[in-house]
Every structure is written in structure tokens, then in C-alpha cells.
Amino acid sequence: MSENYAAMSLQVVEQDICRAIAHAVRFECQTYPRPYKVAMLMQAPYYFQEAQIEAAIAAMDVAPEYADIRQVESSTAVLYLFSERFMTYGKAYGLCEWFEVEQFQNP
């Protein structure tokens, strides 16, 4: 088991949803770098419900320890999160637009 997966699993067990989301977003932005698709939080290892995710994102918007976590949405209204520690809004928007729209328009 990788260190990252172990950390994710521990956060799920501890039910610290805000911390789990922030960890996933920061890891994705720093490691790959790309924004994190919110829908991924409904899959393994998280299995968060949509209402849990919405509540956590709302709480993170006002918590200073998550001030770097921002939302970005594709033109098709698919929500992503990114960390301003590792990328700008423009880069995050461009990447989420590529993932959701532009890659399918290229032969």
C-alpha cells in the first residue's frame, strides 16, 4: 500500500472529510499537476455522498487552513478543485476544460 493511499484511507476512517479532500487536491495538484475532479470523491477509497462533499466544500471555503483550495468549473459545469499553492486558476481552468471538453473535439 502506498503512503498516499494509506493517508487517504486513514482520513476516511477518521471521517475528516475536509482534511481528506484537501489532501487529495493538494497531492493531485503537486504530483501530476492537474485539478482534482470532485466526482472522484464518490469513488474508492472515499465513497463520500454528494451532500457530504457539498457540506465539506462549503466549510472549507471559510476555514483558513483550506484557503488555498479553490473551485473551478468546466464549460459543461463539471466541478474540479485545485490548490493555489501549486497552480493558478487559469491553469486549473484550462486543464479541466481539456479533460471535459477539448480532448473529445480532437481526432
N, CA and C atoms as an extended XYZ file, in Angstrom:
321
Properties=species:S:1:pos:R:3:atomname:S:1:resname:S:1:resid:I:1 pbc="F F F"
N         0.846       -1.163        0.000 N   MET     1
C         0.000        0.000        0.000 CA  MET     1
C         0.900        1.237        0.000 C   MET     1
N         0.617        2.187       -0.889 N   SER     2
C         1.431        3.400       -0.941 CA  SER     2
C         1.146        4.298        0.260 C   SER     2
N         2.080        5.173        0.542 N   GLU     3
C         1.920        6.111        1.659 CA  GLU     3
C         0.709        7.019        1.435 C   GLU     3
N         0.520        7.450        0.190 N   ASN     4
C        -0.617        8.320       -0.122 CA  ASN     4
C        -1.950        7.597        0.089 C   ASN     4
N        -2.047        6.366       -0.382 N   TYR     5
C        -3.290        5.602       -0.219 CA  TYR     5
C        -3.561        5.332        1.260 C   TYR     5
N        -2.535        5.049        2.011 N   ALA     6
C        -2.697        4.828        3.451 CA  ALA     6
C        -3.215        6.087        4.131 C   ALA     6
N        -2.688        7.244        3.748 N   ALA     7
C        -3.157        8.514        4.322 CA  ALA     7
C        -4.616        8.766        3.964 C   ALA     7
N        -4.988        8.480        2.715 N   MET     8
C        -6.385        8.654        2.297 CA  MET     8
C        -7.297        7.742        3.099 C   MET     8
N        -6.909        6.501        3.241 N   SER     9
C        -7.726        5.532        3.976 CA  SER     9
C        -7.895        5.933        5.435 C   SER     9
N        -6.839        6.426        6.049 N   LEU    10
C        -6.909        6.862        7.439 CA  LEU    10
C        -7.880        8.033        7.599 C   LEU    10
N        -7.836        8.977        6.683 N   GLN    11
C        -8.743       10.123        6.755 CA  GLN    11
C       -10.196        9.705        6.588 C   GLN    11
N       -10.439        8.705        5.777 N   VAL    12
C       -11.801        8.194        5.610 CA  VAL    12
C       -12.272        7.549        6.906 C   VAL    12
N       -11.424        6.741        7.515 N   VAL    13
C       -11.773        6.086        8.781 CA  VAL    13
C       -12.037        7.124        9.862 C   VAL    13
N       -11.226        8.175        9.887 N   GLU    14
C       -11.386        9.224       10.891 CA  GLU    14
C       -12.563       10.152       10.589 C   GLU    14
N       -13.166       10.011        9.422 N   GLN    15
C       -14.292       10.846        8.996 CA  GLN    15
C       -13.942       12.335        8.964 C   GLN    15
N       -12.703       12.642        8.632 N   ASP    16
C       -12.276       14.032        8.490 CA  ASP    16
C       -12.362       14.384        7.004 C   ASP    16
N       -13.563       14.688        6.559 N   ILE    17
C       -13.814       14.859        5.131 CA  ILE    17
C       -13.066       16.066        4.565 C   ILE    17
N       -13.079       17.178        5.274 N   CYS    18
C       -12.379       18.372        4.782 CA  CYS    18
C       -10.889       18.091        4.605 C   CYS    18
N       -10.299       17.464        5.585 N   ARG    19
C        -8.867       17.145        5.510 CA  ARG    19
C        -8.588       16.153        4.378 C   ARG    19
N        -9.465       15.176        4.212 N   ALA    20
C        -9.296       14.190        3.145 CA  ALA    20
C        -9.361       14.857        1.776 C   ALA    20
N       -10.319       15.750        1.597 N   ILE    21
C       -10.451       16.449        0.319 CA  ILE    21
C        -9.220       17.315        0.063 C   ILE    21
N        -8.811       18.078        1.062 N   ALA    22
C        -7.645       18.952        0.895 CA  ALA    22
C        -6.393       18.139        0.558 C   ALA    22
N        -6.210       17.011        1.240 N   HIS    23
C        -5.048       16.161        0.971 CA  HIS    23
C        -5.077       15.661       -0.476 C   HIS    23
N        -6.228       15.184       -0.920 N   ALA    24
C        -6.349       14.661       -2.283 CA  ALA    24
C        -6.077       15.750       -3.317 C   ALA    24
N        -6.652       16.917       -3.102 N   VAL    25
C        -6.491       18.025       -4.047 CA  VAL    25
C        -5.031       18.477       -4.100 C   VAL    25
N        -4.430       18.683       -2.950 N   ARG    26
C        -3.031       19.140       -2.913 CA  ARG    26
C        -2.087       18.103       -3.522 C   ARG    26
N        -2.320       16.833       -3.215 N   PHE    27
C        -1.481       15.768       -3.771 CA  PHE    27
C        -1.585       15.755       -5.294 C   PHE    27
N        -2.800       15.820       -5.810 N   GLU    28
C        -3.026       15.785       -7.258 CA  GLU    28
C        -2.362       16.982       -7.943 C   GLU    28
N        -2.561       18.163       -7.374 N   CYS    29
C        -2.015       19.383       -7.974 CA  CYS    29
C        -0.491       19.413       -7.930 C   CYS    29
N         0.082       18.920       -6.867 N   GLN    30
C         1.537       18.929       -6.738 CA  GLN    30
C         2.181       17.808       -7.549 C   GLN    30
N         1.606       16.637       -7.527 N   THR    31
C         2.237       15.463       -8.123 CA  THR    31
C         2.103       15.420       -9.637 C   THR    31
N         0.934       15.763      -10.184 N   TYR    32
C         0.708       15.478      -11.601 CA  TYR    32
C         0.962       16.620      -12.584 C   TYR    32
N         0.852       17.830      -12.443 N   PRO    33
C        -0.121       18.671      -11.736 CA  PRO    33
C        -1.400       18.807      -12.563 C   PRO    33
N        -2.505       18.635      -11.895 N   ARG    34
C        -3.820       18.778      -12.525 CA  ARG    34
C        -4.851       19.028      -11.428 C   ARG    34
N        -5.970       19.638      -11.775 N   PRO    35
C        -7.024       19.835      -10.783 CA  PRO    35
C        -7.693       18.503      -10.464 C   PRO    35
N        -8.392       18.461       -9.356 N   TYR    36
C        -9.000       17.224       -8.873 CA  TYR    36
C       -10.500       17.242       -9.144 C   TYR    36
N       -10.986       16.258       -9.868 N   LYS    37
C       -12.408       16.171      -10.210 CA  LYS    37
C       -13.202       15.773       -8.971 C   LYS    37
N       -14.161       16.604       -8.591 N   VAL    38
C       -14.935       16.387       -7.369 CA  VAL    38
C       -15.660       15.039       -7.397 C   VAL    38
N       -16.114       14.602       -8.549 N   ALA    39
C       -16.823       13.322       -8.658 CA  ALA    39
C       -15.963       12.142       -8.208 C   ALA    39
N       -14.642       12.296       -8.229 N   MET    40
C       -13.754       11.222       -7.776 CA  MET    40
C       -13.934       10.932       -6.287 C   MET    40
N       -14.444       11.893       -5.544 N   LEU    41
C       -14.644       11.706       -4.103 CA  LEU    41
C       -15.791       10.749       -3.794 C   LEU    41
N       -16.583       10.407       -4.800 N   MET    42
C       -17.679        9.453       -4.607 CA  MET    42
C       -17.236        8.023       -4.905 C   MET    42
N       -15.965        7.866       -5.298 N   GLN    43
C       -15.417        6.555       -5.620 CA  GLN    43
C       -14.433        6.119       -4.538 C   GLN    43
N       -13.909        4.907       -4.697 N   ALA    44
C       -12.942        4.368       -3.730 CA  ALA    44
C       -11.719        5.260       -3.662 C   ALA    44
N       -11.112        5.424       -2.540 N   PRO    45
C       -11.438        4.835       -1.240 CA  PRO    45
C       -12.410        5.679       -0.410 C   PRO    45
N       -12.892        6.784       -0.984 N   TYR    46
C       -13.694        7.720       -0.194 CA  TYR    46
C       -15.154        7.306       -0.030 C   TYR    46
N       -15.830        7.112       -1.140 N   TYR    47
C       -17.265        6.795       -1.135 CA  TYR    47
C       -18.093        7.844       -0.395 C   TYR    47
N       -17.700        9.133       -0.522 N   PHE    48
C       -18.478       10.198        0.101 CA  PHE    48
C       -19.771       10.407       -0.684 C   PHE    48
N       -20.808       10.809        0.010 N   GLN    49
C       -22.078       11.144       -0.620 CA  GLN    49
C       -22.004       12.589       -1.124 C   GLN    49
N       -22.832       12.904       -2.108 N   GLU    50
C       -22.824       14.249       -2.684 CA  GLU    50
C       -23.076       15.323       -1.623 C   GLU    50
N       -24.017       15.074       -0.721 N   ALA    51
C       -24.325       16.046        0.336 CA  ALA    51
C       -23.126       16.252        1.266 C   ALA    51
N       -22.386       15.186        1.555 N   GLN    52
C       -21.187       15.304        2.393 CA  GLN    52
C       -20.127       16.169        1.709 C   GLN    52
N       -19.965       15.953        0.426 N   ILE    53
C       -18.969       16.704       -0.338 CA  ILE    53
C       -19.344       18.182       -0.381 C   ILE    53
N       -20.608       18.462       -0.675 N   GLU    54
C       -21.066       19.852       -0.736 CA  GLU    54
C       -20.876       20.556        0.604 C   GLU    54
N       -21.215       19.878        1.693 N   ALA    55
C       -21.059       20.465        3.029 CA  ALA    55
C       -19.584       20.707        3.347 C   ALA    55
N       -18.736       19.763        2.975 N   ALA    56
C       -17.301       19.909        3.239 CA  ALA    56
C       -16.710       21.065        2.438 C   ALA    56
N       -17.078       21.181        1.180 N   ILE    57
C       -16.560       22.275        0.356 CA  ILE    57
C       -17.023       23.619        0.911 C   ILE    57
N       -18.268       23.694        1.348 N   ALA    58
C       -18.774       24.935        1.956 CA  ALA    58
C       -17.995       25.276        3.223 C   ALA    58
N       -17.703       24.278        4.040 N   ALA    59
C       -16.928       24.504        5.268 CA  ALA    59
C       -15.496       24.921        4.940 C   ALA    59
N       -14.926       24.322        3.906 N   MET    60
C       -13.555       24.639        3.517 CA  MET    60
C       -13.430       26.064        2.982 C   MET    60
N       -14.496       26.569        2.375 N   ASP    61
C       -14.471       27.923        1.820 CA  ASP    61
C       -14.230       28.992        2.882 C   ASP    61
N       -14.582       28.703        4.130 N   VAL    62
C       -14.436       29.700        5.199 CA  VAL    62
C       -13.352       29.340        6.218 C   VAL    62
N       -12.753       28.181        6.088 N   ALA    63
C       -11.720       27.743        7.036 CA  ALA    63
C       -10.343       28.199        6.550 C   ALA    63
N        -9.590       28.909        7.382 N   PRO    64
C        -8.289       29.429        6.941 CA  PRO    64
C        -7.277       28.357        6.540 C   PRO    64
N        -7.354       27.175        7.147 N   GLU    65
C        -6.384       26.128        6.798 CA  GLU    65
C        -6.602       25.555        5.398 C   GLU    65
N        -7.750       25.878        4.803 N   TYR    66
C        -8.043       25.410        3.445 CA  TYR    66
C        -8.162       26.573        2.465 C   TYR    66
N        -7.572       27.710        2.805 N   ALA    67
C        -7.691       28.917        1.979 CA  ALA    67
C        -7.117       28.728        0.574 C   ALA    67
N        -6.212       27.771        0.405 N   ASP    68
C        -5.612       27.541       -0.911 CA  ASP    68
C        -6.477       26.674       -1.818 C   ASP    68
N        -7.487       26.022       -1.281 N   ILE    69
C        -8.339       25.133       -2.075 CA  ILE    69
C        -9.434       25.962       -2.740 C   ILE    69
N        -9.466       25.915       -4.066 N   ARG    70
C       -10.417       26.710       -4.846 CA  ARG    70
C       -11.206       25.818       -5.798 C   ARG    70
N       -12.350       26.328       -6.203 N   GLN    71
C       -13.204       25.617       -7.144 CA  GLN    71
C       -12.996       26.169       -8.550 C   GLN    71
N       -13.117       25.300       -9.525 N   VAL    72
C       -13.100       25.692      -10.927 CA  VAL    72
C       -14.063       24.756      -11.647 C   VAL    72
N       -14.753       25.284      -12.637 N   GLU    73
C       -15.791       24.512      -13.317 CA  GLU    73
C       -15.562       24.582      -14.820 C   GLU    73
N       -15.743       23.456      -15.487 N   SER    74
C       -15.617       23.431      -16.942 CA  SER    74
C       -16.842       24.096      -17.568 C   SER    74
N       -16.790       24.335      -18.867 N   SER    75
C       -17.931       24.943      -19.563 CA  SER    75
C       -19.135       24.013      -19.595 C   SER    75
N       -18.920       22.755      -19.258 N   THR    76
C       -20.022       21.790      -19.176 CA  THR    76
C       -20.474       21.577      -17.735 C   THR    76
N       -20.064       22.477      -16.847 N   ALA    77
C       -20.481       22.506      -15.432 CA  ALA    77
C       -19.982       21.317      -14.613 C   ALA    77
N       -18.812       20.802      -14.938 N   VAL    78
C       -18.195       19.743      -14.142 CA  VAL    78
C       -17.242       20.415      -13.156 C   VAL    78
N       -17.441       20.130      -11.873 N   LEU    79
C       -16.693       20.801      -10.819 CA  LEU    79
C       -15.369       20.102      -10.519 C   LEU    79
N       -14.327       20.914      -10.413 N   TYR    80
C       -12.995       20.471      -10.018 CA  TYR    80
C       -12.532       21.345       -8.860 C   TYR    80
N       -11.555       20.856       -8.122 N   LEU    81
C       -10.896       21.635       -7.079 CA  LEU    81
C        -9.410       21.689       -7.399 C   LEU    81
N        -8.763       22.778       -6.989 N   PHE    82
C        -7.316       22.884       -7.159 CA  PHE    82
C        -6.737       23.654       -5.987 C   PHE    82
N        -5.435       23.529       -5.818 N   SER    83
C        -4.729       24.235       -4.753 CA  SER    83
C        -3.913       25.370       -5.356 C   SER    83
N        -4.148       26.576       -4.845 N   GLU    84
C        -3.380       27.728       -5.314 CA  GLU    84
C        -1.911       27.646       -4.905 C   GLU    84
N        -1.559       26.707       -4.045 N   ARG    85
C        -0.146       26.500       -3.708 CA  ARG    85
C         0.625       25.969       -4.911 C   ARG    85
N        -0.086       25.237       -5.774 N   PHE    86
C         0.593       24.515       -6.843 CA  PHE    86
C         0.179       24.909       -8.250 C   PHE    86
N        -0.915       25.647       -8.421 N   MET    87
C        -1.318       26.081       -9.757 CA  MET    87
C        -2.222       27.299       -9.688 C   MET    87
N        -2.278       28.007      -10.806 N   THR    88
C        -3.125       29.187      -10.904 CA  THR    88
C        -4.525       28.784      -11.355 C   THR    88
N        -5.455       29.708      -11.195 N   TYR    89
C        -6.820       29.467      -11.671 CA  TYR    89
C        -6.815       29.194      -13.178 C   TYR    89
N        -6.054       29.981      -13.930 N   GLY    90
C        -6.020       29.805      -15.381 CA  GLY    90
C        -5.551       28.423      -15.798 C   GLY    90
N        -4.515       27.928      -15.156 N   LYS    91
C        -4.024       26.579      -15.476 CA  LYS    91
C        -5.064       25.533      -15.103 C   LYS    91
N        -5.672       25.681      -13.920 N   ALA    92
C        -6.691       24.727      -13.482 CA  ALA    92
C        -7.881       24.731      -14.436 C   ALA    92
N        -8.317       25.920      -14.844 N   TYR    93
C        -9.452       26.007      -15.764 CA  TYR    93
C        -9.100       25.375      -17.108 C   TYR    93
N        -7.932       25.698      -17.627 N   GLY    94
C        -7.521       25.137      -18.906 CA  GLY    94
C        -7.467       23.618      -18.887 C   GLY    94
N        -6.954       23.060      -17.807 N   LEU    95
C        -6.868       21.600      -17.702 CA  LEU    95
C        -8.243       20.956      -17.550 C   LEU    95
N        -9.102       21.535      -16.719 N   CYS    96
C       -10.422       20.904      -16.557 CA  CYS    96
C       -11.226       21.034      -17.851 C   CYS    96
N       -11.045       22.126      -18.578 N   GLU    97
C       -11.726       22.281      -19.869 CA  GLU    97
C       -11.203       21.240      -20.864 C   GLU    97
N        -9.901       20.972      -20.830 N   TRP    98
C        -9.323       19.949      -21.703 CA  TRP    98
C        -9.902       18.571      -21.365 C   TRP    98
N        -9.922       18.231      -20.076 N   PHE    99
C       -10.414       16.916      -19.656 CA  PHE    99
C       -11.878       16.707      -20.023 C   PHE    99
N       -12.690       17.730      -19.888 N   GLU   100
C       -14.137       17.579      -20.048 CA  GLU   100
C       -14.658       17.889      -21.447 C   GLU   100
N       -13.951       18.722      -22.215 N   VAL   101
C       -14.495       19.174      -23.499 CA  VAL   101
C       -13.513       18.966      -24.651 C   VAL   101
N       -12.376       19.620      -24.567 N   GLU   102
C       -11.497       19.742      -25.721 CA  GLU   102
C       -10.887       18.434      -26.202 C   GLU   102
N       -10.557       17.530      -25.302 N   GLN   103
C        -9.933       16.277      -25.754 CA  GLN   103
C       -10.874       15.459      -26.637 C   GLN   103
N       -12.173       15.640      -26.451 N   PHE   104
C       -13.150       14.901      -27.246 CA  PHE   104
C       -13.403       15.566      -28.594 C   PHE   104
N       -12.941       16.798      -28.759 N   GLN   105
C       -13.109       17.524      -30.017 CA  GLN   105
C       -11.919       17.330      -30.948 C   GLN   105
N       -10.895       16.643      -30.467 N   ASN   106
C        -9.707       16.391      -31.274 CA  ASN   106
C        -9.748       14.973      -31.829 C   ASN   106
N        -9.400       14.839      -33.106 N   PRO   107
C        -9.426       13.487      -33.694 CA  PRO   107
C        -8.305       12.612      -33.176 C   PRO   107
